[in-house]
Structures are given as structure tokens and as C-alpha cells.
Amino acid sequence: MSLWLYLRFPQLPLECQPLQQDYPAVVIERQRVIAVNDEAQLTGLKLGQSTATVRALVDTSHLQLLERDPSQELRALERLECWAYSITPTLERWQDEGIQLEVGRCLKLYGGLKKLFDNIQNDLEKRGFTVKSGLAPNRSAAWLLSHWEERFLYPSDQSLRKRLDKIPLYLLRKVQAGQFLSAITSLEKAGIQTLGEILEMPTSALGRRCGQAFQKWLGDVTATSDTVTQDFHPPHQFYDSLWFGFEIRNQIELHPAMQQLLQALARFCHATQHRATHIEWQMLRMHGSTERFEVRSSEAHADPKLWFELSRLSLEQSSLGASIEGLALNVHHFQTQHAVVADLFGETHHREPLHNLVDRLRSRLGLQAINQIALREAHLPEHSQYLSQDTAPLQPTLQGQAQRPFWLFDEPHPIRIKDNVLHWNGVLTILLGPERLEDNWWQKPASRDYYIAQTQAGQPIWIFEDRYSKQWYVQGILP
């Protein structure tokens, strides 16, 4: 049995835009008020008032008068969809004012409907969204009940039909007038006042009076089940933002917002089984440029604590400049999470991974301050190894090269030959070889025979003979 939870955001036109706290704010569309905040309501502003009435009631110097921005609302709903994906994969946008979540299949995971809804309420409050909810076996009823009930009733409290019977006809006029205005007007003239009275009417009489479209909608609302549509597919990038409602001048004041956004990123990564190697922070202003800085990690992960530590260190190296009024987190690229096999009896969990230290040093000192050895596909050893500032350089497969040194000389050191004996820090003794390497045939051909040798002090080294010049060189030192 399907169970749909509709989350409606009546203040979305207002809450999706940056606002200053403690100032009245209204959103205007076609010269009419469509959303007001609490401060504006205290001044007497109401929905439906004209722009002229608003200007007459409130001093415009202290009023945030905003035009409706559908693009901002759309972006806010897209972010809410990504957030809701961490709850259930079966969701969809509905009526451009909220989202439908099929929660019947995930109640056991969250420990029941009440715990699930409490978590939803807490998350949305932190995000600054006002929500009205409706719960029903079908999406149409869940949407309708979100306009009527102060809180949703659990399925055991009342049947769907009893809950629908109480809905007054004037509410239908309010939420469905554009689609069924003539049908609702006809029912009002007949003295009908509630949806329950409509549902008691004979089907034939209802069809003649209200039409087939209204009759079909009533059938959808009273259905005891609903089809599950295709699961939601999240985007391949993550973006989320928070507006403070006041100006931030201290870096420490950004920390709570950074932690909240990183928690949202962690939920997104957990739901999509993805990990990130670098993130981008954006410091927002209502008017003015946006400052950005990136934070990188040597290993792909979704640990919010580790990302926060690296972000905090990077933030300390930058200046906020002008006052910051919002913060955004953007991740363009993800890597698919792979299963990690750990030693059940190992002690590695007691030690911090080396890459965490490297990441902290990079965050504090900059990317240029820390280098690491990287490998490229090349036959000649001096061309196959280089220093890289990248956080995750390519590591080619080195099968069959266990006898080669990890660290090579920048340039091969010449070996002196005396009486057909090789000398480098004393007499050299060849232990193993040769291994022939040839490369660069298209430009300046190279052909070498490599050997494992040992110095007079017992140090193993890697040497080669240039087959063209007949000269000997030391390439590197073995452990």
C-alpha cells in the first residue's frame, strides 16, 4: 500500500530569496502581494493587497519589497528534491509549490512515521523553510489535505474518507478555482458546503452538474492507492546555500553554516553512493561579487568532519573582505564509492591516514607547498617519475618492477671504470641483470642494459650501461 507525504512550502516565494532579518518583507506578483513575513503581518500587510496599499501602510525605507522570482523558486525546489532523496528515492515535484514523497516503503528504516516526520521538520526548520504537510494513500488527497489540516493525521487515527468529508467547499474554491470554478459555483448554489456532501451525491447527478473532469478528480482524491512513478534521479553535481539574514564579519561565525552544508553534502553522497575530492565554497552577498575558494582532498570521501577541518584551515588563509550575507557549497564532480576491504584484526584504525596530514598541510600552506612523487607511462626511468602538486596523480601499474628503486637521481651519476672494474663510492659488484630498456626511437634512440649492483659498503644500487656510448651510470639507490 502506497503512502504519500506531501510537503507544501507556502512561503517559498519569500524564503527562496535573501532577506534581512527583523525587517518586513513582501513578495509582489502582478502588483499583488503573494507572500508576507511575520514582521510585515504585524504592520497590517496581507495577501492579495495591491502594491499601492503596501506603500501606504509601511514606510518603504524599512520595507523589503521583492518581485517574485520563479527561477529562484525552481532552484530551491531542486535543492529540496536532492535533500528529500536521502529519505526516499520515490519523489516528485507537485504543483510547483512542494514535493510528494512516497514514504510507505521506508517507515521501518526510520522507526515509524512520527520519527520520520520529526526529522523532516527539524531539517526544514534549519534550512529556513515553512512547511505544511498532508498524508494520504494518494498524491491528490495528500496535496489537498496539506491546505486543510494543521498537522497530518496518522493512518490509524481516521480513515481517508472521514478526513476528506470535513473539508469545506470554500477551500476547494481557493485551491482549485482555476480548474473547476464553474463546478464549484454550481455546487455552492445548490447549498452544498463540504466535500463529504459532494461525495454523497449520486454519480450520475454529479457528472451532469459538475462534468467528467471534476468527477475524475474526486475519484483520484478518494483512491485508496496510487501508482508509484519512476524514481527520482539526482543531478550529477551538488549545490546548496544558506542566507543568514544579517552580515557576517567574523570567520568563526561562518562555521555553523559550513557544518550544516557539509552535513547536507554527506547525506547526498550517502544516498547517491558518491565521494568528492574537492569542494568549492562561495561567500555570497545580496549586492556585490561572490568570493570563492576551493578545498581539496587527496582521497575521495564524504566525511563532513574532515571536510570542515580542511575548510576551516583554508578559510583562515583568506580574508572575508566586505560583509558576507550567505554561504553556498558547490561540488561539480564526484567519484563512485568503492567498497573498502579492511583487516578485521588490523591496527590501522588507531592511526590517522597519511593523506589526512597532507590535506591539512595543503589547506594551511597552499597546494604549491606540498609535492608528491607521481608516475607516468614511460620506459626510461628518468621520464617515468616526477613531482606533482595534484592531490591524486595517476599511478600506473608497476608489475614486474619490484627490483627498481622508488627514488631516482635527478640525473644519472657516471661510474668510473678502471681495469675493467666499476667504481662508484668504491668497487661495485654486479648482483643481477641485465634488463634491457629501449625508448625514444623516433627522436634520439636510447638503449640501456640495467643491473642490480652492490657498493663496497653493501648498499644495493641500480646501474645501467648505455649501449651506444658504452658508458656506465648509477640510476638510483635500492632500499
C-alpha positions in Angstrom: 0.0 0.0 0.0 1.4 3.4 -1.0 1.5 6.2 1.5 2.3 9.7 0.2 3.6 12.6 2.2 3.2 16.0 0.5 5.4 18.8 1.7 4.0 22.2 0.7 6.0 25.4 1.1 3.5 28.2 1.2 6.3 30.8 1.8 8.6 29.6 -0.9 8.4 32.8 -3.0 9.7 34.6 0.1 12.0 32.1 1.7 13.9 31.3 -1.5 15.2 34.9 -1.7 17.9 36.6 0.5 16.2 38.6 3.3 17.4 40.9 6.1 16.1 39.7 9.5 13.7 41.8 11.6 12.5 43.9 8.6 9.1 43.5 7.0 9.2 41.7 3.6 6.6 41.1 0.9 6.7 39.4 -2.5 4.8 41.0 -5.3 3.4 39.4 -8.4 1.3 41.3 -10.9 1.1 44.2 -8.4 -0.4 41.9 -5.8 1.0 40.6 -2.5 1.5 36.8 -2.7 3.7 36.3 0.4 4.5 38.2 3.6 6.7 37.5 6.6 5.8 37.9 10.3 7.1 41.4 10.6 5.1 42.5 7.6 1.9 40.9 9.0 2.4 43.0 12.2 2.2 46.2 10.1 -1.2 45.1 8.6 0.0 43.8 5.3 -2.0 40.8 4.0 -2.1 38.5 0.9 -3.9 40.0 -2.1 -3.2 43.7 -1.2 -2.1 45.9 -4.0 1.4 47.5 -4.2 -0.2 50.9 -3.6 -1.7 49.7 -0.4 1.6 48.2 0.8 3.4 51.5 0.2 0.6 53.4 2.0 0.8 51.1 5.1 4.5 50.7 5.5 7.5 53.1 5.3 9.2 51.8 2.1 12.6 52.7 3.5 12.2 49.9 6.0 10.4 47.5 3.7 11.8 44.7 1.6 9.6 44.8 -1.5 10.5 41.9 -3.7 9.3 40.8 -7.1 8.5 37.1 -7.4 11.5 35.2 -8.9 10.3 31.8 -10.4 13.9 30.8 -11.2 14.9 31.1 -7.5 11.8 29.1 -6.5 12.8 26.4 -9.1 16.3 26.2 -7.8 15.1 26.0 -4.2 12.7 23.1 -5.1 15.6 21.3 -6.9 17.7 21.6 -3.8 14.8 20.3 -1.7 14.4 17.3 -4.1 18.1 16.4 -3.5 17.6 16.7 0.2 14.4 14.5 0.1 16.3 11.9 -2.0 18.2 11.0 1.2 14.8 10.0 2.7 13.2 8.1 -0.2 14.0 7.6 -3.9 10.4 7.9 -4.9 9.5 11.6 -5.0 8.4 14.2 -7.5 7.7 17.9 -7.7 4.0 18.7 -7.4 2.0 21.8 -8.3 5.3 23.9 -8.3 4.9 24.6 -4.6 6.1 21.4 -3.0 7.2 17.8 -3.4 5.5 14.4 -3.0 7.3 11.7 -1.1 6.3 8.0 -1.1 7.1 7.1 2.5 5.2 3.8 2.9 8.2 1.7 1.9 10.7 3.4 4.2 8.9 3.7 7.6 10.6 0.7 9.1 14.0 2.2 8.2 13.2 5.4 10.1 11.4 3.8 13.1 7.9 4.9 12.2 6.1 7.8 10.7 6.3 10.1 13.7 10.1 9.9 13.9 10.4 10.4 10.2 8.3 13.5 10.2 10.1 14.9 13.3 13.4 14.5 11.4 11.8 16.2 8.3 10.5 19.1 10.4 13.9 19.6 12.1 15.8 19.6 8.8 13.4 22.1 7.1 13.5 24.4 10.1 17.3 24.5 9.9 17.0 25.3 6.2 14.6 28.2 7.0 11.5 26.7 5.2 7.9 26.9 6.4 6.2 23.6 5.6 2.6 22.4 5.5 2.1 18.7 5.1 -0.6 16.2 4.0 -0.6 12.4 4.3 -2.8 10.1 2.3 -2.8 6.9 0.2 -2.8 9.0 -3.0 -1.0 12.2 -4.1 -4.1 14.3 -4.9 -5.5 13.8 -1.4 -2.1 14.4 0.3 -1.9 17.7 -1.6 -5.5 18.7 -0.7 -5.1 17.8 3.0 -2.0 20.0 3.2 -4.2 23.0 2.7 -6.7 21.9 5.4 -5.2 20.1 8.4 -2.9 21.9 10.8 -1.0 18.6 11.1 -1.3 15.4 9.2 -3.3 12.6 10.9 -1.7 9.2 11.2 -3.4 6.4 9.2 -4.7 4.8 12.4 -6.5 8.0 13.6 -9.2 8.3 10.9 -9.9 6.8 7.5 -9.2 8.9 4.5 -12.9 9.4 3.7 -13.6 10.8 7.2 -10.8 13.3 6.8 -12.0 14.4 3.4 -15.6 14.8 4.5 -14.7 17.7 6.7 -13.1 19.8 4.0 -15.3 22.9 3.3 -16.3 23.8 -0.2 -14.7 27.3 0.1 -11.3 25.6 0.4 -11.9 23.9 -2.9 -12.8 27.2 -4.4 -9.5 28.6 -3.0 -7.2 25.9 -4.2 -9.0 24.6 -7.3 -11.0 27.6 -8.5 -8.9 28.0 -11.6 -9.7 24.4 -12.8 -13.2 23.8 -11.5 -14.6 27.2 -10.9 -18.0 26.6 -12.7 -18.5 23.2 -11.0 -17.7 24.6 -7.5 -20.0 27.6 -8.1 -22.8 25.3 -9.2 -22.4 23.2 -6.0 -22.4 26.3 -3.8 -25.7 27.5 -5.4 -27.2 24.1 -4.5 -26.3 24.7 -0.8 -23.5 22.2 -0.6 -20.9 23.2 2.0 -18.4 20.3 2.4 -16.6 17.8 0.3 -18.4 15.0 2.2 -21.7 16.2 0.8 -20.4 16.1 -2.7 -19.1 12.6 -2.2 -22.6 11.5 -1.1 -24.2 12.7 -4.3 -25.2 10.0 -6.9 -22.5 9.6 -9.6 -24.9 10.3 -12.4 -26.2 13.6 -10.9 -22.6 14.7 -10.0 -21.5 14.1 -13.6 -24.3 16.1 -15.1 -23.8 19.0 -12.7 -20.0 19.2 -12.5 -18.6 17.5 -15.5 -16.4 14.4 -16.1 -13.2 16.2 -15.2 -14.3 17.2 -11.7 -15.7 13.7 -11.2 -12.4 12.1 -12.2 -10.6 14.4 -9.8 -12.8 13.3 -7.0 -12.0 9.7 -7.9 -8.3 10.5 -7.7 -8.7 12.2 -4.3 -10.7 9.3 -2.7 -8.5 6.5 -4.2 -7.1 4.0 -1.6 -3.8 3.7 -3.5 -1.7 5.4 -6.1 0.7 4.3 -8.7 4.4 4.8 -8.0 6.1 6.7 -10.7 9.7 6.4 -11.8 12.2 7.0 -9.0 13.9 10.4 -8.8 17.4 10.7 -10.4 19.5 13.2 -8.6 21.8 15.6 -10.6 25.5 14.8 -11.1 26.5 17.8 -9.0 25.6 19.3 -5.6 24.7 22.8 -4.8 23.2 24.2 -1.6 23.2 27.6 0.0 22.2 29.4 3.2 21.3 33.1 3.7 22.0 34.5 7.2 19.7 37.5 7.2 22.5 39.6 8.6 26.1 40.4 7.8 29.0 38.2 8.8 32.3 39.8 9.5 34.0 37.1 11.5 35.2 33.8 10.1 34.1 31.9 13.2 30.5 32.9 12.5 30.6 31.0 9.2 31.4 27.7 11.0 27.8 26.6 11.8 26.6 27.3 8.3 29.6 25.4 6.9 28.9 22.4 9.1 25.2 22.4 8.1 26.0 22.5 4.4 28.6 19.7 4.8 26.0 17.6 6.6 23.7 18.1 3.6 26.6 17.1 1.2 27.2 14.0 3.3 23.6 12.9 3.1 23.6 13.5 -0.7 26.8 11.4 -1.1 25.4 8.6 1.1 22.2 8.5 -1.0 24.0 8.5 -4.3 27.0 6.4 -3.3 29.4 9.1 -4.4 32.5 10.7 -3.0 34.3 14.0 -3.7 37.9 15.0 -4.0 37.4 18.8 -4.0 34.6 21.2 -3.0 34.0 24.9 -3.7 32.8 27.4 -1.1 31.0 30.6 -2.2 30.6 33.6 0.1 27.5 35.4 -1.1 26.4 39.0 -1.0 23.0 40.4 -1.9 24.8 43.1 -3.8 28.3 42.6 -5.0 30.7 40.0 -6.1 30.9 36.4 -4.9 34.1 35.2 -3.4 35.2 31.5 -3.9 37.8 29.2 -2.6 38.4 25.5 -3.2 39.2 22.8 -0.7 40.9 19.6 -1.9 41.5 16.2 -0.5 44.0 13.5 -1.6 41.3 10.8 -1.1 37.7 10.9 -2.3 35.4 10.9 0.8 32.2 12.4 2.2 33.2 12.8 5.8 31.7 16.2 7.0 34.1 16.5 9.9 37.2 16.1 7.8 35.9 18.5 5.1 35.1 21.0 7.8 38.6 20.8 9.3 40.1 21.3 5.8 37.7 24.1 5.0 38.4 25.9 8.3 42.1 25.8 7.6 41.7 27.2 4.1 39.3 29.9 5.4 42.0 31.0 7.9 44.3 31.8 5.0 41.8 34.1 3.3 40.2 37.4 4.2 36.4 37.9 4.2 36.7 41.4 2.8 33.3 43.1 2.7 30.5 41.7 4.8 29.2 38.2 3.9 25.4 37.6 3.9 25.2 34.0 2.7 27.2 30.9 2.1 27.0 28.2 -0.7 28.6 24.9 -1.2 29.2 23.6 -4.7 30.6 20.3 -5.9 30.9 19.8 -9.6 32.5 16.3 -9.8 32.0 13.1 -7.9 33.6 9.7 -7.9 31.7 6.5 -7.4 32.2 4.9 -4.0 34.0 1.6 -4.0 33.9 -1.0 -1.2 37.0 -0.9 1.0 38.2 -4.2 2.5 39.8 -3.7 5.9 41.8 -6.1 8.1 39.5 -7.3 10.8 42.4 -7.6 13.3 44.5 -4.8 12.0 45.6 -1.8 14.0 45.4 0.7 11.2 42.2 2.2 12.6 44.2 3.5 15.5 46.4 5.6 13.2 45.4 8.6 11.1 45.9 8.1 7.4 48.9 9.9 5.9 46.8 11.6 3.3 44.8 13.4 6.1 48.0 15.1 7.2 48.9 16.0 3.7 45.5 17.6 3.1 45.8 19.7 6.3 49.2 20.9 5.2 47.9 21.8 1.8 44.9 23.6 3.3 47.2 25.7 5.6 50.2 26.2 3.3 48.7 26.0 -0.2 48.9 23.5 -2.9 52.3 24.6 -4.1 53.9 23.9 -0.8 53.4 20.2 -0.9 54.5 17.8 -3.6 54.4 14.1 -4.1 56.0 11.6 -6.3 53.9 10.6 -9.3 54.4 8.2 -12.2 53.8 8.4 -15.9 53.9 5.7 -18.5 57.4 5.8 -19.9 60.2 3.2 -20.4 63.2 5.4 -19.4 63.2 5.7 -15.6 64.1 9.4 -15.5 61.0 10.1 -17.6 58.6 7.9 -15.6 58.8 9.7 -12.3 58.1 13.4 -11.5 56.9 15.7 -8.7 53.2 16.6 -8.7 51.1 19.1 -6.9 47.9 17.2 -7.8 46.0 15.7 -5.0 45.5 12.3 -6.8 48.1 11.8 -9.6 47.9 8.9 -11.9 49.6 5.8 -10.6 50.5 3.4 -13.5 50.7 -0.3 -12.8 54.3 -1.4 -12.0 54.1 -5.1 -12.3 57.4 -6.9 -12.5 59.4 -3.8 -11.3 59.8 -4.7 -7.7 63.6 -4.5 -8.0 63.6 -0.9 -9.1 64.3 2.0 -6.8 61.4 4.1 -5.5 63.5 7.3 -5.7 65.7 8.0 -8.7 68.5 10.5 -9.1 67.6 13.7 -11.0 70.3 12.9 -13.4 72.2 9.5 -13.7 75.6 9.6 -12.0 78.6 8.5 -14.1 80.5 5.4 -13.0 84.3 5.3 -13.3 85.9 2.3 -15.0 89.4 1.2 -14.0 91.0 -2.0 -15.2 87.5 -3.2 -16.3 86.2 -2.8 -12.8 83.3 -0.4 -12.0 83.9 2.2 -9.3 81.3 4.4 -7.5 82.0 5.0 -3.8 84.3 2.1 -4.1 84.3 -1.1 -6.1 80.9 -2.2 -7.5 79.8 -5.8 -7.6 77.0 -6.8 -10.1 74.4 -9.0 -8.4 71.6 -9.3 -11.0 70.9 -8.4 -14.6 70.8 -7.4 -17.3 67.4 -6.0 -18.1 67.3 -4.1 -21.4 65.2 -0.9 -21.8 64.8 0.9 -25.1 62.8 4.0 -25.9 62.7 7.3 -27.9 63.4 5.5 -31.2 61.5 8.2 -33.1 63.8 11.1 -31.9 67.0 10.1 -30.2 67.2 6.4 -29.7 68.1 5.1 -26.2 69.2 1.5 -25.4 70.3 0.5 -21.9 71.2 -2.7 -20.0 70.2 -2.4 -16.3 71.8 -4.3 -13.4 71.4 -4.6 -9.7 74.8 -3.9 -8.2 76.2 -3.5 -4.7 78.7 -0.9 -3.4 81.7 -1.7 -1.3 79.7 -0.7 1.8 77.0 -3.2 0.9 74.4 -0.7 -0.4 72.4 -2.1 -3.4 72.1 0.3 -6.3 70.6 0.3 -9.8 73.1 0.9 -12.6 73.0 0.7 -16.4 75.3 0.6 -19.4 74.5 2.9 -22.3 74.8 0.5 -25.3 75.5 3.4 -27.7 78.2 5.3 -25.7 79.4 2.3 -23.7 79.3 4.5 -20.6 78.1 3.3 -17.2 75.8 5.2 -14.8 74.0 4.9 -11.4 70.3 5.5 -11.8 69.1 5.2 -8.2 69.5 3.5 -4.8 67.6 0.5 -3.7 66.3 0.1 -0.2 
